[in-house]
Amino acid sequence: MNDYIERVVDLLDPALNQIHNMTLEEARQRVLSGDAEAVRGIDGSFALLAREGKTVRLARSMDRPMRYFLAKRAAGPALIVADRIDAIFNQLKAEGLHGQFHPSYTRMVPAHYVVELQLIGCPDPDPTYTRYFMPQRNSLTTDLDEIGRRYIGALADEIAKWLKRIPVSESIGVAFSGGVDSGAVFVVTYHVMRQLGMNPSRLKAFTLNLGDGPDFQQARSFLDQLGLGLFLESIEADLASLDVGETLRIMEDYKPLDVECASMGLALCRGIRARYPEWKHLIDGDGGDENLKDYPIEENPELTIRSVVNNLMLYQEGWGVGRIKHSLTYSGGLSRSYLRTYAPARHFGFSGFSPFTRPSVINVAEGIPFIALTDMSVDKLYALKGEIVGRGVKAITGLDMPVFTKRRFQHGAVSVARLRQQLSGQESEYRKQFLALYN
């Protein structure tokens, strides 16, 4: 085994890392150490590979997809790491190794873990996983004002770090529906910009409008109630322009709700890019539903309110590493589905940011005593997010943020009936279409 010559190809773009408290090399050294506490101390967005001899360690934040593929060569194993499946395939093709490839053979690094691989030849051992982020559940009191202040306070801190990295000459766009999460992001971004002495005229609230969806009117009402209507900008798109094949190719996943969401994300990003060729920075509210457990439980036969409130970061990570239903190819929860946000933005050349995905914000959310606050009532759980976020925004910004009934992003830009006429596929159909890209 000592005769094997291992090879590592790192296709990750280091420019995408946004680390606030150390250099990129210092962050890599922390990942190389494998020490969970050291990796937890990396503040920011990252996808990092570190290697020493035959040992490779990988780690990523929630908002940075990271995949790898282990190929066999006569000389020894070749590890290829990238943010996309097609990048791995193209590298294998360039090396004449694509005959070994299948999309399901790629592996996704799960968010919040250090993954260790030993490149010792054939057969290579399974990776090992070390969790580096473990929030304490139920650590807060039932005081909704205090919960809201801490939750939105953490959000404001993360937005401030992000804003400080952006040159003052560059504009900032919010993917905005007027819902609770995008609403909080817009209001807090506006507030923090003013606090930091930044010109708020750099800010726009972009709302996707396909003609008969309720989001544009909701977005207008939201901002008008706050006297901020001048920031709203409608991005019109044609429903007929949505192309499932394009979405599957760009997103590289096939869950129907995520296909719908990514299709809308592509339409929004395409519209912004056509109007503003030089625009770069977008911020959104992805992760807010996951943090405050605000998904229709009745739509998923695998879930009960008990499983939702009793499992650590269920919506962020799925059932978790080492569980029967954990997908090695796709991870789980938002760790998997963040591709619906990341891929459209990257495809059109935007630098995206979702502050609700940051550990400091998730840490507060996991500390909420959901059982005590809901008495295991689904209706109380659904009402909780608006209460917490509304109170928090008031405490941090002084503004009374409107709170509207929850609606998915893809169901706000166009009526559900019309959307399903255009995107009517089942998961099995979408999976088949995606796999056909590599036939």
C-alpha positions as CSV (number, residue, x, y, z in Angstrom):
1,M,0.0,0.0,0.0
2,N,2.9,2.4,0.6
3,D,3.7,2.2,-3.2
4,Y,0.4,4.0,-4.1
5,I,0.8,7.6,-5.3
6,E,-2.2,9.6,-4.4
7,R,-3.3,12.7,-6.3
8,V,-5.7,15.6,-5.2
9,V,-7.3,18.0,-7.6
10,D,-8.9,21.0,-5.8
11,L,-11.3,22.8,-8.2
12,L,-12.9,25.0,-5.5
13,D,-12.6,28.8,-6.2
14,P,-10.7,30.3,-3.2
15,A,-12.1,33.7,-4.1
16,L,-15.5,32.6,-3.0
17,N,-14.4,32.2,0.6
18,Q,-15.4,35.1,2.8
19,I,-13.7,34.6,6.1
20,H,-13.8,37.5,8.6
21,N,-11.4,36.6,11.4
22,M,-8.3,35.0,9.8
23,T,-6.4,34.4,6.6
24,L,-7.4,31.6,4.2
25,E,-4.3,29.7,5.0
26,E,-5.0,29.9,8.8
27,A,-8.5,28.5,8.1
28,R,-7.0,25.7,6.0
29,Q,-4.7,24.8,8.9
30,R,-7.6,24.6,11.2
31,V,-9.4,22.2,8.9
32,L,-6.2,20.2,8.5
33,S,-6.0,19.8,12.3
34,G,-9.3,18.1,12.4
35,D,-10.0,19.8,15.7
36,A,-13.8,20.6,15.9
37,E,-13.4,23.6,18.1
38,A,-10.7,25.1,15.9
39,V,-12.9,24.7,12.8
40,R,-15.9,26.2,14.6
41,G,-13.8,29.3,15.2
42,I,-13.7,30.0,11.4
43,D,-16.1,32.9,11.0
44,G,-17.6,33.3,7.6
45,S,-18.5,31.4,4.4
46,F,-16.0,28.7,3.3
47,A,-15.4,25.5,1.5
48,L,-11.9,24.3,2.4
49,L,-9.7,21.3,1.5
50,A,-6.5,20.6,3.5
51,R,-4.0,17.8,2.9
52,E,-1.1,16.2,4.7
53,G,0.3,13.2,3.0
54,K,-2.4,10.6,2.4
55,T,-4.8,12.4,4.8
56,V,-7.3,14.9,3.3
57,R,-9.8,16.9,5.4
58,L,-12.7,18.8,4.0
59,A,-15.1,21.3,5.6
60,R,-17.8,23.7,4.4
61,S,-20.3,26.2,5.7
62,M,-24.0,25.8,5.0
63,D,-24.0,28.2,2.0
64,R,-21.1,26.6,0.1
65,P,-21.8,23.3,-1.7
66,M,-18.8,21.0,-1.8
67,R,-18.5,17.6,-3.5
68,Y,-15.8,15.0,-4.1
69,F,-15.2,11.9,-6.2
70,L,-12.5,9.3,-5.7
71,A,-11.2,7.8,-9.0
72,K,-8.9,4.8,-9.4
73,R,-5.7,4.9,-11.3
74,A,-3.0,2.3,-11.7
75,A,-0.6,4.6,-9.8
76,G,-3.1,5.3,-6.9
77,P,-6.3,7.1,-6.0
78,A,-7.2,10.5,-7.4
79,L,-9.5,12.7,-5.4
80,I,-11.3,15.5,-7.2
81,V,-13.1,18.2,-5.2
82,A,-15.5,20.9,-6.6
83,D,-18.7,22.7,-5.9
84,R,-20.5,21.0,-8.8
85,I,-21.0,17.5,-10.3
86,D,-20.3,18.7,-13.8
87,A,-17.0,20.2,-12.8
88,I,-15.9,16.8,-11.4
89,F,-17.1,15.0,-14.6
90,N,-15.3,17.4,-16.9
91,Q,-12.0,16.9,-14.9
92,L,-12.4,13.2,-15.1
93,K,-13.1,13.5,-18.9
94,A,-10.0,15.6,-19.3
95,E,-7.9,12.8,-17.6
96,G,-9.6,10.0,-19.5
97,L,-11.2,8.7,-16.2
98,H,-14.8,9.5,-17.0
99,G,-15.6,5.8,-17.6
100,Q,-15.7,5.4,-13.8
101,F,-18.1,8.3,-13.3
102,H,-21.8,8.3,-12.3
103,P,-23.5,11.3,-10.6
104,S,-24.5,9.0,-7.7
105,Y,-20.8,8.2,-7.1
106,T,-20.1,11.8,-6.1
107,R,-20.3,12.7,-2.5
108,M,-21.4,15.9,-0.8
109,V,-19.6,17.1,2.2
110,P,-22.3,17.7,4.8
111,A,-22.5,21.2,6.3
112,H,-21.1,21.5,9.9
113,Y,-18.8,18.5,9.7
114,V,-15.1,17.9,9.0
115,V,-14.8,15.0,6.6
116,E,-11.6,13.0,6.7
117,L,-10.4,10.8,3.9
118,Q,-7.4,8.4,3.8
119,L,-6.0,8.0,0.3
120,I,-4.4,4.6,0.7
121,G,-5.4,2.8,-2.5
122,C,-7.9,0.1,-3.3
123,P,-10.2,-0.3,-1.5
124,D,-10.2,3.1,0.2
125,P,-11.8,3.2,3.6
126,D,-15.0,5.1,4.4
127,P,-14.6,8.7,5.4
128,T,-14.9,9.8,9.0
129,Y,-17.1,12.7,10.2
130,T,-16.4,15.1,13.0
131,R,-19.2,17.6,13.9
132,Y,-17.8,21.1,14.4
133,F,-21.0,23.0,15.1
134,M,-23.3,21.7,17.9
135,P,-25.8,24.4,19.2
136,Q,-27.4,23.8,22.5
137,R,-31.1,23.2,22.2
138,N,-33.7,24.8,24.5
139,S,-31.1,27.1,26.1
140,L,-33.3,30.3,26.0
141,T,-36.3,31.3,28.1
142,T,-39.8,31.5,26.8
143,D,-39.6,35.4,26.6
144,L,-40.5,36.1,23.0
145,D,-39.1,39.6,23.1
146,E,-35.7,38.4,24.3
147,I,-35.7,35.6,21.8
148,G,-36.5,38.0,19.0
149,R,-33.9,40.5,20.1
150,R,-31.2,37.9,20.2
151,Y,-32.2,36.2,16.9
152,I,-32.5,39.4,14.9
153,G,-29.5,40.8,16.7
154,A,-27.4,37.9,15.5
155,L,-28.8,38.5,12.0
156,A,-27.8,42.2,12.1
157,D,-24.3,41.3,13.2
158,E,-23.8,38.9,10.2
159,I,-25.2,41.4,7.8
160,A,-22.9,44.1,9.1
161,K,-19.8,41.8,8.6
162,W,-21.0,41.2,5.0
163,L,-21.6,44.8,4.2
164,K,-18.2,45.9,5.4
165,R,-16.6,43.6,2.8
166,I,-18.4,45.3,-0.1
167,P,-16.8,48.3,-1.7
168,V,-18.8,51.5,-1.2
169,S,-19.1,51.9,-4.9
170,E,-21.1,48.7,-5.4
171,S,-24.8,48.2,-5.1
172,I,-26.7,45.7,-2.9
173,G,-29.8,43.8,-4.0
174,V,-32.3,42.0,-1.8
175,A,-34.3,39.1,-3.2
176,F,-37.6,40.3,-1.8
177,S,-41.1,39.0,-1.5
178,G,-42.4,40.9,1.5
179,G,-42.5,37.7,3.5
180,V,-41.1,37.4,7.0
181,D,-37.6,36.3,6.1
182,S,-36.9,38.5,3.1
183,G,-38.7,41.3,4.9
184,A,-36.5,41.0,7.9
185,V,-33.4,40.8,5.7
186,F,-34.3,44.0,3.9
187,V,-35.3,46.0,6.9
188,V,-32.2,45.0,8.9
189,T,-29.9,45.6,5.9
190,Y,-31.4,49.1,5.5
191,H,-31.0,49.7,9.2
192,V,-27.4,48.5,9.4
193,M,-26.4,50.5,6.4
194,R,-27.6,53.6,8.0
195,Q,-25.9,52.7,11.3
196,L,-22.6,52.2,9.5
197,G,-23.0,55.5,7.6
198,M,-23.5,53.8,4.3
199,N,-25.6,55.4,1.6
200,P,-29.0,53.5,1.5
201,S,-29.5,54.5,-2.1
202,R,-27.2,51.6,-3.0
203,L,-30.0,49.3,-1.9
204,K,-32.8,47.8,-4.0
205,A,-35.5,45.2,-3.2
206,F,-35.9,43.0,-6.3
207,T,-39.3,41.2,-6.6
208,L,-40.0,38.6,-9.2
209,N,-43.2,39.2,-11.1
210,L,-44.7,36.7,-13.6
211,G,-48.0,38.5,-13.9
212,D,-50.5,37.0,-11.5
213,G,-48.5,36.1,-8.4
214,P,-49.3,37.8,-5.1
215,D,-45.8,38.7,-4.1
216,F,-45.4,42.0,-5.9
217,Q,-48.5,43.5,-4.3
218,Q,-47.3,42.1,-0.9
219,A,-43.9,43.5,-1.4
220,R,-45.3,46.9,-2.3
221,S,-47.6,46.9,0.7
222,F,-44.8,45.8,3.0
223,L,-42.5,48.7,1.9
224,D,-45.2,51.3,1.7
225,Q,-46.2,50.6,5.3
226,L,-42.7,51.4,6.3
227,G,-42.3,54.4,4.0
228,L,-39.7,52.6,2.0
229,G,-41.6,52.0,-1.2
230,L,-38.9,53.8,-3.3
231,F,-36.6,50.8,-2.9
232,L,-38.9,48.3,-4.7
233,E,-38.1,47.2,-8.2
234,S,-40.2,44.7,-10.1
235,I,-38.4,42.1,-12.2
236,E,-40.8,40.9,-14.8
237,A,-40.4,37.4,-16.4
238,D,-42.4,35.2,-18.7
239,L,-43.6,31.9,-17.3
240,A,-43.1,30.2,-20.6
241,S,-39.4,31.0,-20.3
242,L,-39.0,28.6,-17.4
243,D,-37.1,25.5,-18.6
244,V,-37.0,22.4,-16.4
245,G,-34.0,21.0,-18.3
246,E,-32.0,24.2,-17.7
247,T,-32.9,24.2,-14.0
248,L,-31.9,20.5,-13.6
249,R,-28.6,21.1,-15.3
250,I,-27.8,24.2,-13.3
251,M,-29.1,23.0,-9.9
252,E,-27.9,19.4,-10.3
253,D,-30.7,18.1,-8.1
254,Y,-34.3,16.9,-8.7
255,K,-36.5,17.5,-5.6
256,P,-39.7,19.1,-7.1
257,L,-40.1,21.9,-4.6
258,D,-36.4,22.8,-5.0
259,V,-36.7,22.6,-8.8
260,E,-39.6,25.1,-8.6
261,C,-37.7,27.4,-6.3
262,A,-34.5,27.3,-8.4
263,S,-36.5,27.9,-11.6
264,M,-37.8,31.1,-10.0
265,G,-34.3,32.0,-8.8
266,L,-33.0,31.7,-12.3
267,A,-35.8,33.9,-13.6
268,L,-35.0,36.5,-11.0
269,C,-31.3,36.4,-11.5
270,R,-31.7,36.5,-15.3
271,G,-33.9,39.5,-15.1
272,I,-31.6,41.4,-12.8
273,R,-28.6,40.6,-14.9
274,A,-30.3,41.8,-18.1
275,R,-31.1,45.1,-16.5
276,Y,-27.9,45.6,-14.6
277,P,-24.9,43.9,-16.3
278,E,-22.5,44.9,-13.6
279,W,-24.5,44.1,-10.5
280,K,-22.8,41.7,-8.2
281,H,-24.1,41.4,-4.6
282,L,-27.4,39.8,-3.6
283,I,-28.7,39.0,-0.2
284,D,-31.8,36.8,0.6
285,G,-33.7,35.1,3.4
286,D,-33.0,31.5,2.6
287,G,-32.7,29.5,5.8
288,G,-35.3,31.5,7.8
289,D,-38.0,28.8,7.4
290,E,-35.5,26.1,8.5
291,N,-34.4,28.0,11.6
292,L,-37.8,28.6,13.0
293,K,-39.3,25.2,11.7
294,D,-41.8,26.9,9.5
295,Y,-42.7,24.3,6.9
296,P,-46.1,22.6,6.4
297,I,-45.7,19.4,8.4
298,E,-48.8,17.9,6.8
299,E,-47.1,18.0,3.3
300,N,-44.4,15.5,4.4
301,P,-45.7,12.1,5.5
302,E,-42.3,11.4,7.2
303,L,-42.8,14.2,9.7
304,T,-44.7,14.9,12.9
305,I,-44.5,18.0,15.1
306,R,-42.7,15.8,17.6
307,S,-40.0,14.9,15.1
308,V,-39.6,18.5,14.0
309,V,-39.2,20.0,17.5
310,N,-37.1,17.1,19.0
311,N,-34.4,16.7,16.3
312,L,-31.4,19.0,16.3
313,M,-31.3,21.1,13.1
314,L,-33.7,18.8,11.3
315,Y,-34.5,21.2,8.5
316,Q,-30.9,22.4,8.2
317,E,-29.3,18.9,8.0
318,G,-32.0,16.4,7.4
319,W,-32.0,13.2,9.5
320,G,-28.2,13.6,9.9
321,V,-24.9,11.9,9.2
322,G,-24.9,8.2,10.1
323,R,-28.7,7.8,9.8
324,I,-30.4,5.4,7.4
325,K,-32.0,8.2,5.4
326,H,-28.9,10.3,5.1
327,S,-27.8,10.6,1.4
328,L,-24.1,10.4,0.8
329,T,-24.6,11.9,-2.6
330,Y,-26.8,14.8,-1.5
331,S,-26.5,15.3,2.3
332,G,-29.8,16.4,3.7
333,G,-32.0,19.4,4.6
334,L,-30.8,22.9,3.7
335,S,-27.2,21.4,3.5
336,R,-28.5,19.8,0.3
337,S,-31.2,22.2,-0.9
338,Y,-29.1,25.4,-0.6
339,L,-28.2,24.6,-4.2
340,R,-31.6,26.1,-5.2
341,T,-30.1,29.5,-4.1
342,Y,-26.4,29.1,-4.7
343,A,-26.5,27.7,-8.3
344,P,-28.8,30.3,-9.9
345,A,-26.8,33.1,-8.4
346,R,-23.4,31.6,-9.4
347,H,-24.7,30.9,-12.9
348,F,-25.5,34.5,-13.5
349,G,-22.3,35.8,-11.9
350,F,-23.7,37.1,-8.6
351,S,-22.1,36.9,-5.2
352,G,-25.0,35.7,-2.9
353,F,-25.4,35.8,0.8
354,S,-28.0,34.2,3.1
355,P,-27.4,35.5,6.7
356,F,-29.9,33.0,8.2
357,T,-27.5,30.2,7.3
358,R,-24.8,31.5,9.6
359,P,-24.0,29.4,12.8
360,S,-24.5,32.4,15.1
361,V,-28.1,32.8,13.9
362,I,-28.8,29.1,13.8
363,N,-27.4,28.9,17.4
364,V,-30.0,31.3,18.7
365,A,-32.8,29.5,16.8
366,E,-31.8,26.1,18.2
367,G,-31.9,27.6,21.7
368,I,-35.6,28.4,21.4
369,P,-37.7,26.2,23.6
370,F,-40.1,25.2,20.9
371,I,-41.9,22.5,23.0
372,A,-42.7,24.9,25.8
373,L,-43.8,27.6,23.4
374,T,-46.0,25.5,21.3
375,D,-47.4,22.8,23.6
376,M,-46.9,20.5,20.6
377,S,-49.5,22.5,18.6
378,V,-48.9,22.8,14.9
379,D,-50.8,26.0,14.7
380,K,-48.8,27.6,17.4
381,L,-45.6,26.5,15.7
382,Y,-46.6,28.1,12.5
383,A,-47.5,31.4,14.3
384,L,-44.2,31.5,16.2
385,K,-41.9,32.8,13.4
386,G,-43.9,35.9,12.7
387,E,-44.0,36.7,16.4
388,I,-40.3,36.2,17.0
389,V,-39.1,38.0,13.9
390,G,-41.5,40.9,14.2
391,R,-40.5,41.5,17.8
392,G,-36.9,41.1,17.0
393,V,-37.0,43.6,14.1
394,K,-38.8,46.1,16.3
395,A,-36.2,45.7,19.1
396,I,-33.2,46.1,16.7
397,T,-34.4,48.6,14.2
398,G,-37.4,50.3,15.9
399,L,-39.6,49.5,12.9
400,D,-42.9,47.7,13.0
401,M,-42.4,45.2,10.3
402,P,-45.5,43.9,8.5
403,V,-46.0,40.1,8.9
404,F,-47.9,38.3,6.2
405,T,-49.0,34.7,5.9
406,K,-46.2,32.3,4.9
407,R,-45.9,31.5,1.2
408,R,-43.1,29.7,-0.7
409,F,-41.0,31.9,-3.0
410,Q,-42.1,30.0,-6.1
411,H,-45.8,30.3,-5.2
412,G,-45.6,34.1,-4.8
413,A,-44.3,35.1,-8.2
414,V,-47.1,33.2,-10.1
415,S,-50.2,31.4,-9.1
416,V,-49.7,27.8,-8.0
417,A,-52.0,26.5,-10.7
418,R,-50.2,28.2,-13.5
419,L,-46.8,27.2,-12.1
420,R,-47.8,23.5,-12.0
421,Q,-48.8,23.7,-15.6
422,Q,-45.3,24.7,-16.5
423,L,-43.4,22.6,-13.9
424,S,-45.5,19.5,-13.4
425,G,-42.9,16.8,-13.1
426,Q,-42.6,14.2,-10.3
427,E,-39.3,13.5,-8.5
428,S,-38.7,10.3,-10.4
429,E,-39.2,12.1,-13.7
430,Y,-36.8,14.9,-12.8
431,R,-34.2,12.4,-11.5
432,K,-34.4,10.6,-14.8
433,Q,-33.9,13.8,-16.8
434,F,-31.0,14.8,-14.6
435,L,-29.2,11.4,-15.0
436,A,-29.8,11.6,-18.8
437,L,-27.3,14.5,-18.9
438,Y,-24.6,11.9,-18.3
439,N,-25.8,9.1,-20.4
